[in-house]
Amino acid sequence: WITMSNYVKNIAMGNESLEFIDKRIKDDNYRGNVSSQHNRYTMYDFIEILRLLNKYAPEESLMAIRTTDIKKRPENTEEERQYAMFCDEAKAAVGKGTQDAMRKNLFLDMHRMGLINRYGRQKTPTNPFGKQRVKYVSLTDFGLRFIEETNILNQYYKWSKAIDQLLGGFINVVLNILDNNDADINKINIHEFMFFVSAIGTNSSFNLTLQKCIELIKKYRNLSIIQRRSVAETLTTKLQPEKFGGDKTSKRDFHNWKNKSQQIFYLLDQTVYFEARDENLFLKT
């Protein structure tokens, strides 16, 4: 088993950006703030699903959902029948949204986006970023306005606002880097986002200010192409969960970490502000 050590700083001794990466990896929360991770969806997928929710639970009324995985309890209770029909129709319409995926993944992101509310057994609202048992869901007023918007540009702005809420305000952070003439940074690579940008505003030992982040990106770019490639290859090889002992918290997983950043790029690419190409994020012109 690997013990936590320095992984990349020897690639270019004295380069502060590499020292920062090693420091970040030592923190159990090295992947940064909670955000969307494994869900790939588009604005139109969510419009379709939310319209169906409005059909099955109109006027922001509450719909009971299943609370147990299908494999543990294959049949639906009478109270969950409406939810089962809703999920079947959503799956037929957008190709995603099984009963388990809807409640564990899609509804979670929709709640964090402000598009729906989720409630416990007593019909009290739950915290979108907390872990609680959820029994009911309803459209929010913002969710209703989003699906009823007839102007496509306004709808995209609402979608961008929802994504920003899901990602904890990252749109402004990225805009401040790419739109900063003094910084002279016109694109952000996926690894630069993983290592530095996603550290801004974290409640962690590696928290960065915007200015310090820009500084570290520039120091990282001072490395040769071969050195930067070596950083990615070293971390891909070394940070594999099976190489670490202990529980999930003490393991490190480069693939999972990168997947999280790829999901964020995928979502930012759907906003009115950014375009993602070849693992780089640009401002839309």
C-alpha positions in Angstrom: 0.0 0.0 0.0 1.1 3.6 -0.8 1.6 6.0 2.0 0.9 9.6 1.3 4.1 11.2 -0.1 5.3 13.7 -2.7 4.3 12.6 -6.1 5.2 15.3 -8.6 7.4 18.0 -7.1 10.6 16.1 -8.1 9.6 16.6 -11.8 10.7 20.2 -11.5 12.3 21.0 -8.1 11.3 24.5 -6.8 8.2 24.9 -9.0 5.5 26.1 -6.7 2.6 24.7 -8.8 3.9 21.1 -8.3 4.4 21.6 -4.6 0.8 22.8 -4.4 -0.4 19.7 -6.2 1.4 17.4 -3.7 0.0 19.4 -0.8 -3.6 19.2 -2.2 -3.4 15.4 -2.7 -2.5 14.9 1.0 -5.9 16.5 2.0 -8.8 13.9 2.2 -11.0 16.4 0.4 -8.5 16.7 -2.5 -11.2 16.6 -5.1 -12.7 19.9 -3.9 -16.3 20.9 -3.2 -19.3 18.7 -3.8 -20.8 19.0 -7.2 -22.3 17.0 -10.0 -20.1 14.1 -10.9 -21.5 11.2 -12.9 -24.6 12.6 -14.6 -24.4 13.5 -18.3 -27.5 15.4 -19.4 -28.6 18.4 -21.4 -30.9 21.3 -20.8 -33.5 19.7 -23.0 -33.4 16.4 -21.0 -34.2 18.4 -17.9 -36.9 20.5 -19.6 -38.6 17.2 -20.7 -38.3 15.6 -17.2 -39.5 18.7 -15.4 -42.5 19.0 -17.7 -43.4 15.5 -16.9 -43.0 16.2 -13.2 -45.4 19.1 -13.7 -47.8 16.8 -15.4 -47.8 14.2 -12.6 -47.5 16.7 -9.7 -49.1 20.0 -11.1 -48.9 23.4 -9.5 -45.8 22.6 -7.4 -47.7 19.8 -5.5 -45.7 17.0 -3.9 -45.1 13.6 -5.5 -44.2 10.5 -3.4 -41.1 8.7 -4.7 -39.6 5.3 -3.9 -37.1 5.2 -1.0 -35.6 1.8 -1.6 -33.5 0.4 -4.5 -35.4 -1.7 -7.0 -33.1 -4.7 -6.5 -34.0 -4.7 -2.8 -37.7 -4.2 -3.4 -38.7 -4.7 -7.1 -42.4 -3.9 -6.7 -43.8 -0.4 -6.2 -46.2 0.4 -3.4 -49.5 2.0 -4.2 -48.2 5.4 -3.2 -45.2 5.0 -5.5 -47.2 4.0 -8.6 -47.4 7.6 -9.9 -43.6 7.9 -9.6 -43.1 4.7 -11.5 -45.3 5.9 -14.4 -43.5 9.3 -14.3 -40.1 7.5 -14.6 -41.2 5.2 -17.4 -42.4 8.2 -19.4 -39.2 10.1 -18.7 -37.1 7.1 -19.7 -39.0 6.8 -23.0 -38.7 10.5 -23.7 -35.0 11.2 -22.9 -33.4 7.7 -22.5 -32.5 8.2 -18.9 -34.3 8.2 -15.5 -34.8 4.8 -14.1 -36.6 4.9 -10.7 -33.2 4.6 -8.9 -31.2 6.9 -11.2 -34.0 9.6 -11.0 -34.1 9.7 -7.2 -30.4 9.2 -6.5 -28.8 11.2 -9.3 -31.0 13.4 -11.4 -33.3 14.7 -8.6 -30.2 15.5 -6.5 -28.8 17.8 -9.2 -32.2 19.3 -9.9 -32.5 20.1 -6.2 -29.1 21.7 -6.1 -29.9 23.7 -9.2 -33.0 25.1 -7.5 -35.4 23.5 -10.1 -37.1 21.1 -7.6 -37.5 20.8 -3.8 -37.1 17.4 -2.0 -38.8 16.6 1.3 -38.5 14.0 4.1 -41.3 11.7 5.4 -42.9 14.6 7.4 -43.0 16.7 4.2 -40.3 19.1 5.6 -37.8 20.5 3.0 -34.4 18.8 3.0 -31.0 20.4 2.4 -29.9 20.1 -1.2 -26.2 19.5 -0.2 -27.0 17.4 2.9 -27.7 13.7 3.3 -31.2 13.0 4.3 -33.9 10.5 3.4 -36.2 11.9 0.7 -39.8 10.8 0.3 -41.4 13.6 -1.8 -40.4 16.0 -4.6 -42.1 19.1 -6.1 -41.2 21.7 -8.8 -40.0 25.0 -7.5 -41.3 28.3 -8.7 -38.0 28.8 -10.6 -38.3 25.3 -12.1 -41.8 26.2 -13.3 -40.7 29.5 -14.8 -37.7 27.7 -16.5 -39.9 25.2 -18.3 -42.5 27.8 -19.2 -40.0 30.3 -20.7 -40.7 30.8 -24.3 -37.6 32.9 -25.2 -34.8 30.4 -25.9 -32.0 32.8 -24.9 -33.8 33.6 -21.6 -34.2 29.9 -21.1 -30.4 29.4 -21.6 -29.7 32.2 -19.0 -32.0 30.5 -16.5 -30.2 27.2 -17.3 -26.8 28.9 -16.8 -28.0 30.2 -13.5 -29.1 26.7 -12.4 -25.7 25.3 -13.4 -23.9 28.0 -11.5 -26.0 27.2 -8.4 -25.2 23.5 -8.8 -21.4 24.2 -9.1 -21.4 26.6 -6.2 -20.8 29.9 -8.1 -18.0 28.6 -10.4 -19.2 30.5 -13.5 -18.0 33.8 -11.9 -14.7 32.2 -10.9 -13.9 31.0 -14.4 -15.2 34.3 -16.0 -12.8 36.2 -13.7 -9.9 34.1 -14.9 -10.6 34.1 -18.6 -12.0 37.6 -18.8 -9.1 39.1 -16.8 -6.8 41.1 -19.2 -4.0 41.3 -16.6 -4.0 37.5 -16.2 -3.7 37.0 -20.0 -5.2 33.5 -19.8 -7.5 32.7 -22.7 -8.2 29.1 -22.0 -8.1 26.7 -19.0 -6.9 23.1 -19.6 -8.7 20.2 -17.8 -5.6 19.6 -15.6 -5.3 23.3 -14.7 -8.9 23.2 -13.6 -8.5 20.1 -11.6 -5.3 21.2 -9.8 -5.8 24.9 -9.3 -9.2 26.4 -10.3 -11.3 23.9 -8.4 -9.3 24.8 -5.2 -10.7 28.4 -5.2 -13.2 29.0 -2.3 -12.9 25.5 -0.8 -13.1 24.8 2.9 -9.8 23.0 2.8 -6.1 23.1 3.6 -5.4 23.9 -0.1 -7.9 26.8 -0.5 -6.8 29.4 -3.1 -7.6 33.0 -3.8 -8.3 33.9 -7.5 -5.0 35.8 -7.7 -3.0 32.9 -6.2 -4.7 30.5 -8.6 -3.7 32.6 -11.6 -0.1 32.7 -10.3 0.0 28.9 -10.0 -1.4 28.3 -13.5 1.3 30.5 -14.9 4.0 28.6 -12.9 2.5 25.3 -14.2 2.7 26.6 -17.7 6.4 27.4 -17.2 7.0 23.6 -17.2 7.9 22.0 -20.5 5.3 20.0 -22.4 7.2 16.8 -21.4 7.1 17.8 -17.7 3.4 18.5 -17.7 2.8 15.2 -19.5 4.9 13.5 -16.8 2.7 15.1 -14.1 -0.5 13.6 -15.6 1.1 10.2 -16.2 2.6 10.0 -12.7 -0.7 10.9 -11.0 -2.7 8.5 -13.3 -0.4 5.6 -12.3 0.1 6.4 -8.6 -3.4 7.6 -7.7 -5.4 4.3 -8.1 -7.7 3.4 -5.2 -6.5 -0.2 -5.0 -3.0 1.0 -4.2 -4.2 2.7 -0.9 -5.2 1.1 2.4 -8.0 2.2 4.7 -11.5 3.3 3.9 -12.7 5.3 0.9 -11.6 8.6 2.5 -8.0 7.6 2.7 -7.8 6.4 -0.9 -6.9 8.5 -3.9 -8.4 8.1 -7.4 -7.1 10.3 -10.3 -9.6 8.9 -12.8 -12.5 9.8 -10.5 -11.1 13.3 -9.8 -10.6 14.0 -13.5 -14.1 12.6 -14.3 -15.5 15.2 -11.9 -13.7 18.0 -13.8 -14.9 16.7 -17.1 -18.5 16.8 -15.9 -18.0 20.4 -14.8 -16.6 21.2 -18.3 -19.5 19.4 -19.9 -22.0 21.5 -17.9 -20.1 24.8 -18.4 -20.1 24.1 -22.1 -23.9 24.3 -22.0 -24.0 27.8 -20.5 -24.2 31.0 -22.4 -20.6 31.8 -21.3 -18.2 29.0 -22.2 -17.2 26.5 -24.9 -15.2 23.3 -24.1 -13.0 21.9 -26.9 -10.3 19.2 -26.6 -10.1 19.3 -22.8 -9.8 23.1 -22.8 -12.4 25.7 -21.7 -12.7 29.0 -23.6 -14.9 32.1 -23.4 -17.7 32.1 -26.0 -17.1 34.9 -28.5 
